[in-house]
Amino acid sequence: MQKATVKECLTKLPVGSELEVRGWVRTFRSNRFIALNDGGTAANLQCVVDFENASEEDLKRITTGSCIVVRGDLVSSQGKGQTVEVQAKSFEILGDADPDEYPLQPKKHSLEFLREKAHLRMRTTTFGAIMRIRHAATFAVHKYFNDRGFFNIHTPIITGSDAEGAGEMFRVSTLDPANPPMTEDGKVDFAQDFFERETNLTVSGQLEAELAAMGLSKVYTFGPTFRAENSNTSRHLAEFWMIEPEVAFNDLDDNMDLAEDFLKSVIKYILQNCEEDLAVLDARLAEEEKVKPQAERSEQGLIERLNFVVDNNFVRLSYTEAIEILRNSKPNKKGKFKYRIDEWGADLQSEHERYLVEKHFKSPVILFDYPASIKAFYMRLNEDEKTVRAMDVLFPGIGEIVGGSQREERLDVLVSKMQKLGIEEEDLWWYLETRKFGTCTHSGFGLGFERMVQFITGMGNIRDVIPFPRTPGRAEF
């Protein structure tokens, strides 16, 4: 008797196979029909129990959520919804699930409720599909870069630098928080800390990836990053995963080409390899759209939207052109934007980005050449000395999904920008040395992995595309 997975039973094994299959019970009806799932596929395997020859005590233990092993024969199914089923010769309860206590009974649960049950929600059809797609997207990311000669770099989790200059970082320290050692001028004496300096959890691996690109040419990072923003929105997490390629000799145009090709490639991989799970999530999104007012409904289904991104070129326009479009738009003139666009230099909000993508162009958009005043110090200054070689990729439903730039390779310009922003040269001496020794044009971008998975799965809240979300006040599991 061979051990088999649910997916093997449904797609691979020939009728007549004698097998043993394990999983969790989704439903048990008529004291006879078990819907079994082991997480490897969205589909359930029907197992038919000979209830007349089974003890009543054992049958009572087959409940939603219980874990069982079924031994029997794979046969053609006469019922609707499946082509094969297992005719059980015997079954064994591996783990009980008291129906009075097990919270995921066979009924519709809200996403908010399931977030409170993150330790169990991967047993549901929706979250099983999301997590399998997340895995496939992870593989697709590594495959894309590996196939194109990139090297994966593991950048530090604990760092003494703030790549974004935002200051919203989680501190890492072994000092007594209630009674830390102090300097003579009343500040915490980090010289007595483990690393003998102030350290934090990383907000980005970019600066270190740039160092690697200056020796390996094409590199990428794919790791966890942390932001201590007190932001309780559907778009933010305190802990998330970032993909950050850095490429020597690439200018901004090369960078935009790479970002577009990368996004299309990953989405295409999902379309080709996750049809079953996408169908589950496409149907879920369609049901969700039905309850929205007509004006707020998406014009495309999930799979249609993914194919649209793969099949169409992204629109590219400068920040200056985008500002003119937004200033003259109906929502801006009628005061429907929460943040009105009045003049050049405004920092675009999600509502502006989504207007450009969803209403004006009806296409993914790449904006470039942003005002220097609203972008990071490491972005290359343009000849006008007002704008930098920055670019953002904007997607429907998400807004910004990629942010990147051509990096400032000129030492004198980089030092000048750092001085204006009060960034100490001694803190980034190693970064500056790459501009002293064999500097060259180079570019890169950062992609929040969860935002990409959110777009691919059609989920409205970023907390639903990571197994155990970390947000303000929430660090369970």
C-alpha positions in Angstrom: 0.0 0.0 0.0 1.7 3.2 -1.2 1.6 6.5 0.6 0.1 9.3 -1.5 -0.8 12.9 -1.3 -4.2 14.3 -2.2 -2.8 15.9 -5.3 -1.3 12.6 -6.5 -4.6 10.8 -5.9 -6.4 13.4 -8.0 -4.0 13.9 -10.8 -1.4 11.1 -11.0 -2.3 7.7 -9.7 -4.2 5.3 -11.8 -7.7 4.0 -10.8 -7.3 0.8 -8.9 -4.3 2.0 -6.9 -4.2 0.7 -3.3 -3.1 3.7 -1.2 -2.8 5.5 2.1 -3.6 9.2 2.3 -3.4 11.6 5.2 -4.9 15.1 5.7 -7.4 17.2 7.6 -11.1 16.8 7.3 -12.9 19.7 5.7 -16.3 18.2 5.9 -18.0 14.9 6.8 -21.5 14.4 5.6 -24.1 11.6 5.8 -21.7 9.7 8.1 -20.1 8.5 4.9 -18.4 11.2 2.7 -15.1 12.8 3.9 -13.7 15.8 2.1 -10.0 15.5 2.8 -7.3 18.1 2.2 -3.6 18.1 3.0 -2.7 21.6 1.8 -0.9 20.5 -1.4 -3.8 21.6 -3.6 -7.0 23.6 -3.5 -9.1 20.5 -4.3 -10.4 18.1 -1.7 -10.3 14.3 -2.1 -13.5 12.5 -1.4 -13.1 9.5 0.8 -16.0 7.1 1.2 -16.3 5.4 4.5 -18.1 2.1 5.0 -20.1 3.4 7.9 -22.0 0.1 8.4 -18.8 -1.7 9.4 -17.2 1.2 11.3 -17.7 1.8 15.0 -20.0 4.7 15.9 -17.4 6.0 18.3 -14.8 6.3 15.6 -17.2 7.9 13.2 -18.0 10.6 15.8 -14.3 11.5 15.8 -14.3 12.4 12.1 -15.0 16.1 12.5 -14.1 19.2 10.6 -10.4 20.0 11.5 -9.5 16.5 12.7 -6.5 14.8 11.2 -6.9 11.4 9.8 -5.3 8.7 7.6 -7.4 6.8 5.2 -6.4 3.4 3.6 -8.2 2.1 0.6 -8.6 1.9 -3.2 -8.7 4.7 -5.7 -11.8 4.3 -7.8 -13.8 6.3 -10.4 -16.3 8.5 -8.7 -20.0 8.4 -9.6 -20.7 11.7 -7.7 -20.5 15.2 -8.9 -17.4 17.4 -8.4 -14.7 14.7 -8.7 -13.5 12.1 -11.1 -12.0 9.8 -8.6 -12.5 9.0 -4.9 -11.0 6.7 -2.3 -13.1 3.8 -1.2 -11.9 3.5 2.4 -11.1 0.0 3.8 -10.0 1.5 7.1 -9.3 4.9 8.7 -7.5 6.1 11.7 -7.8 9.3 13.7 -4.4 10.9 14.1 -5.6 14.1 15.9 -9.1 15.1 17.1 -10.7 18.4 16.7 -13.6 19.1 19.1 -16.4 20.6 17.0 -17.5 22.7 20.0 -14.0 24.3 20.2 -12.5 24.2 16.6 -13.1 27.7 15.2 -13.0 27.0 11.5 -16.3 25.2 11.0 -17.6 24.8 7.4 -19.2 28.2 7.0 -18.0 31.5 5.6 -15.6 33.4 7.8 -14.5 37.0 7.5 -10.9 37.8 6.7 -10.8 39.9 9.9 -11.8 36.8 11.9 -9.2 34.6 10.1 -6.4 37.1 11.0 -7.2 36.4 14.6 -6.7 32.7 13.8 -3.5 33.0 11.8 -2.3 29.7 13.3 -5.2 27.9 11.6 -6.1 30.0 8.6 -3.8 28.2 6.2 -6.2 25.2 6.4 -8.8 27.3 4.6 -9.2 27.2 0.8 -8.5 30.9 0.4 -5.3 31.0 2.5 -4.0 27.7 1.2 -4.2 29.2 -2.3 -2.5 32.4 -1.2 0.4 30.6 0.5 1.0 28.3 -2.5 1.1 31.3 -4.8 3.4 33.1 -2.4 5.7 30.1 -2.6 5.5 30.0 -6.4 6.3 33.7 -6.6 9.3 33.2 -4.3 10.6 30.5 -6.7 9.9 32.7 -9.7 11.9 35.6 -8.3 15.0 33.5 -7.7 14.6 31.8 -11.1 14.3 35.1 -12.9 17.5 36.5 -11.5 19.5 33.2 -11.6 18.6 32.7 -15.3 20.0 36.2 -16.1 23.3 35.8 -14.3 22.5 37.7 -11.1 24.0 36.7 -7.7 21.9 36.5 -4.6 23.5 38.5 -1.7 22.5 38.1 1.9 22.6 41.6 3.4 22.7 42.3 7.1 19.5 42.2 9.2 21.2 44.1 12.0 22.7 47.4 10.7 24.1 50.7 11.9 22.9 52.6 8.8 19.5 54.0 7.9 19.3 53.5 4.1 16.1 55.4 3.7 17.0 58.3 6.1 13.5 57.9 7.6 14.6 57.2 11.2 11.6 54.8 11.8 13.6 51.8 12.8 13.5 49.1 15.4 16.5 49.3 17.8 18.6 46.3 18.5 20.3 46.4 21.9 21.4 44.2 24.8 21.4 47.2 27.3 19.0 47.2 30.2 16.1 49.2 28.8 15.1 50.3 32.3 18.5 51.5 33.4 20.9 51.9 30.4 24.4 53.3 30.9 24.6 57.0 30.2 27.3 59.3 28.8 28.4 62.5 30.6 26.0 64.6 28.4 23.0 62.4 29.4 22.7 60.2 26.3 22.6 56.4 26.2 26.1 55.1 26.0 25.9 52.7 23.1 29.7 52.1 23.4 28.8 49.7 26.1 26.3 47.8 24.0 27.0 44.5 22.2 28.1 46.1 18.9 29.6 49.1 20.7 27.4 51.4 18.7 23.7 52.1 18.1 22.2 49.4 15.8 18.8 48.7 14.3 16.8 46.2 12.2 17.4 46.9 8.6 14.9 49.0 6.5 16.6 48.0 3.3 19.6 46.0 2.0 20.2 48.5 -0.8 23.4 50.2 0.3 25.1 46.8 0.9 23.7 45.5 -2.4 25.3 48.5 -4.1 28.7 47.5 -2.6 28.3 44.0 -4.0 27.3 45.2 -7.4 30.5 47.2 -7.5 32.4 43.9 -7.6 29.9 41.3 -9.0 28.0 43.6 -11.5 24.6 42.0 -11.1 23.2 41.2 -7.7 19.9 41.0 -5.8 18.7 40.7 -2.3 15.6 38.9 -1.1 15.1 39.2 2.6 13.1 40.6 5.6 13.0 44.3 6.3 11.5 46.2 9.1 9.8 49.6 9.5 8.7 51.0 12.8 5.9 53.2 11.2 2.9 53.4 13.4 0.7 52.8 10.4 -2.5 50.7 10.7 -3.4 50.5 7.0 -4.2 47.8 4.5 -0.9 48.6 2.7 1.7 48.6 5.5 3.5 45.9 7.6 6.2 46.4 10.2 8.0 43.2 8.9 8.0 42.4 5.2 10.2 41.0 2.5 12.0 43.1 0.0 13.5 42.2 -3.4 16.3 44.6 -4.4 18.4 44.1 -7.5 21.4 46.4 -8.1 23.2 46.4 -11.5 26.5 48.0 -12.4 26.6 49.9 -15.7 22.7 50.2 -15.8 21.2 53.7 -16.2 17.6 54.7 -15.4 16.3 53.4 -18.7 17.9 50.0 -18.1 16.5 50.1 -14.6 12.9 50.7 -15.9 13.4 47.9 -18.5 14.5 45.5 -15.8 11.6 46.3 -13.4 9.0 45.9 -16.2 10.5 42.7 -17.5 10.9 41.3 -14.0 7.3 42.0 -12.9 5.9 40.5 -16.2 8.0 37.4 -15.9 7.0 36.6 -12.3 3.3 37.2 -13.0 3.6 35.1 -16.2 5.1 32.3 -14.1 2.2 32.4 -11.7 -0.4 32.3 -14.6 1.3 29.3 -16.1 1.9 27.3 -12.9 -0.9 28.3 -10.4 -4.1 28.0 -12.5 -6.1 26.1 -9.8 -5.2 28.5 -7.0 -5.8 31.6 -9.3 -9.2 30.2 -10.2 -10.1 30.0 -6.5 -9.0 33.6 -5.8 -10.6 34.9 -9.1 -13.9 33.5 -7.9 -13.4 34.9 -4.4 -12.7 38.4 -5.8 -15.7 38.2 -8.1 -18.0 37.5 -5.1 -16.3 40.4 -3.3 -16.8 42.8 -6.2 -20.6 42.0 -6.3 -21.3 43.7 -3.0 -19.5 46.9 -4.0 -21.3 49.9 -5.5 -21.2 49.8 -9.3 -18.8 52.8 -9.5 -16.2 51.0 -7.3 -16.2 47.7 -9.0 -13.1 46.6 -11.0 -13.5 46.4 -14.7 -11.4 43.3 -14.8 -11.4 39.9 -13.0 -8.2 38.8 -11.3 -6.8 36.6 -14.1 -7.9 39.1 -16.7 -6.0 41.8 -14.8 -2.8 39.7 -14.5 -2.9 38.9 -18.3 -3.4 42.6 -19.0 -0.2 43.4 -17.2 1.8 40.7 -18.9 0.5 41.6 -22.4 0.8 45.4 -22.4 3.7 47.8 -22.2 3.9 50.0 -19.1 3.2 53.7 -19.8 6.3 55.8 -18.9 6.1 59.5 -18.1 7.9 62.1 -16.1 6.8 63.3 -12.7 6.3 66.7 -14.3 3.9 65.3 -16.9 2.1 63.4 -14.2 1.6 66.6 -12.1 0.0 68.3 -15.1 -2.4 65.4 -15.6 -3.3 65.4 -11.9 -3.7 69.2 -11.6 -6.1 69.2 -14.5 -8.1 66.1 -13.5 -11.7 66.2 -12.5 -11.1 64.7 -9.0 -8.5 67.5 -8.3 -10.7 70.3 -9.6 -13.7 69.1 -7.8 -11.9 68.6 -4.5 -12.4 64.8 -4.4 -8.7 64.1 -3.8 -7.9 64.0 -0.1 -4.6 65.6 -0.9 -5.1 68.3 -3.6 -2.4 68.8 -6.2 -1.7 72.5 -6.6 1.9 72.8 -7.6 5.0 71.0 -8.8 7.0 69.4 -6.0 4.0 67.7 -4.3 4.7 64.1 -2.9 2.2 61.9 -4.7 -0.1 59.9 -2.5 -1.7 56.5 -3.3 -4.9 58.1 -4.5 -2.9 60.1 -7.1 -1.0 57.0 -8.2 -4.1 54.9 -8.5 -5.9 57.7 -10.5 -3.1 57.7 -13.1 -3.1 53.9 -13.4 -6.8 53.0 -13.0 -8.6 56.0 -14.5 -6.3 58.0 -16.8 -4.1 55.5 -18.5 -5.8 52.2 -17.5 -2.4 50.6 -17.5 0.6 50.1 -15.2 2.7 53.3 -15.2 6.3 54.1 -14.6 7.0 57.6 -13.3 10.5 59.0 -13.4 12.6 62.2 -12.7 11.1 63.1 -9.4 11.9 66.3 -7.4 15.1 65.9 -5.5 13.5 67.3 -2.4 11.1 64.4 -1.9 13.6 61.6 -2.7 16.5 59.9 -1.0 20.1 61.2 -0.9 21.6 58.4 -3.0 19.6 59.1 -6.2 21.5 60.7 -9.1 20.9 64.4 -9.5 19.8 65.5 -13.0 21.4 68.4 -14.9 18.6 70.7 -13.9 19.6 70.2 -10.3 15.9 70.1 -9.3 15.1 66.5 -10.2 16.7 63.1 -9.6 16.9 59.9 -11.7 14.2 58.2 -9.7 11.5 55.9 -10.9 8.3 54.3 -9.4 6.2 51.5 -10.9 2.5 52.0 -10.2 0.0 49.1 -10.4 -3.8 49.1 -10.2 -5.3 48.6 -6.8 -1.9 48.9 -5.2 -0.3 52.2 -6.2 3.5 52.1 -5.9 4.8 48.5 -6.2 8.4 49.3 -7.2 10.7 52.3 -6.2 14.1 52.7 -7.6 16.7 55.0 -9.2 19.9 55.4 -10.9 22.4 55.9 -8.0 24.6 58.9 -7.6 28.0 57.7 -8.6 29.8 61.1 -8.4 31.6 61.5 -5.0 31.4 65.3 -4.8 27.7 65.4 -5.6 26.9 62.6 -3.2 28.9 64.2 -0.3 27.2 67.6 -1.0 23.7 66.0 -0.8 24.6 64.2 2.4 25.9 67.4 4.0 22.6 69.2 3.1 20.6 66.4 4.8 22.9 66.2 7.8 24.1 62.7 7.1 27.5 62.2 8.7 30.2 61.1 6.2 31.9 59.0 8.8 28.7 56.9 9.2 28.8 55.9 5.5 32.6 56.0 4.9 32.4 52.5 3.3 29.6 53.6 0.9 31.6 56.7 -0.2 34.7 54.6 -0.8 32.9 52.9 -3.7 32.7 56.3 -5.3 36.4 56.9 -4.7 37.6 53.5 -6.1 36.4 52.6 -9.6 33.0 54.4 -9.5 30.5 53.8 -12.4 26.9 54.3 -13.4 24.7 51.8 -11.6 21.0 51.5 -10.8 18.6 49.4 -8.8 15.1 49.2 -7.3 13.2 47.8 -4.3 10.0 45.7 -4.6 7.9 44.9 -1.6 7.2 41.2 -2.1 3.9 41.3 -0.2 2.6 44.1 -2.4 3.4 42.0 -5.4 1.7 38.9 -3.9 -1.2 41.2 -2.9 -1.7 42.2 -6.6 -1.3 38.7 -7.9 -3.8 37.2 -5.4 -6.3 40.1 -5.5 -6.3 40.5 -1.8 -7.4 43.9 -0.5 -5.3 43.8 2.7 -1.5 43.2 2.8 -2.0 41.3 6.1 -3.6 38.5 4.2 -0.6 37.6 2.0 2.0 37.0 4.7 1.6 34.0 7.1 1.9 35.9 10.4 1.6 39.7 9.9 3.4 42.1 12.2 1.6 45.4 12.7 1.3 48.0 15.5 0.2 46.2 18.6 0.3 42.8 17.0 3.1 40.3 17.4 1.2 37.1 18.1 2.2 33.7 16.8 
